[in-house]
Amino acid sequence: MKSGKNSRRYFLKTAGSLIGAVCLGLWGSMVNSQQKNISKKTISISLNDNRTVLFHDDYIIINKEQLLVLSSYCTHLGCKIQTFEDGELICPCHGSSFDLDGNPIKGPAIKPLKKFEYSTNMETKTLTIKI
Ligand code: FES
């Protein structure tokens, strides 16, 4: 009787350890693959462009005193923002609007637009966005 209990306990302990090890391995490989996906996207824009707002693919480039690169996807449900009116970035789907720092002015969106780090090369007039 006692040995049956012990063997069951041994089995459960071993199975638990194996499942834990497999989960840790899977989690580690997921973290590694996500880290590999961090890349840089180079886009060519004219840094002499005097427009305040440039819509470029998935990005909104704000040209104020300093450049700012925002995601063009609304933080409410992900519609693509492609309109700049009266100093606001307007989402076409449910009416959210954002200021030029990406902060929500009007909902339903409550989170700011995602900001991206970038670097510029004045010789080639390119903007490199870290994604
Ligand atoms: S997706 Fe932009 S307001 Fe809903």
Residues whose N, C-alpha, C, O or C-beta is under 5 A from the ligand:
A	BS01	FES	C74 H76 L77 G78 C79 C91 C93 H94 G95 S96 P108 A109
